[in-house]
């Protein structure tokens, strides 16, 4: 399990994967944070992100190599 996976898990998210996704996470409250193969992130609105969710997203972006 990656560091980002662990961070999302601590926030109550479960990892999901599919054909159109690099990976994604769904929370207990049905919130989704999805990472697509086109290097895009969608799901929760930015004003609804917590600092811990943002940190987990940044870690996942780092792991995917999108910031290089």
Secondary structure by P-SEA (a helix, b strand, c coil): ccaaaaaaaaabbbbbbcccccccccccccbbbbbcccccccccccccccaaaaaaaaaaaaaacccc
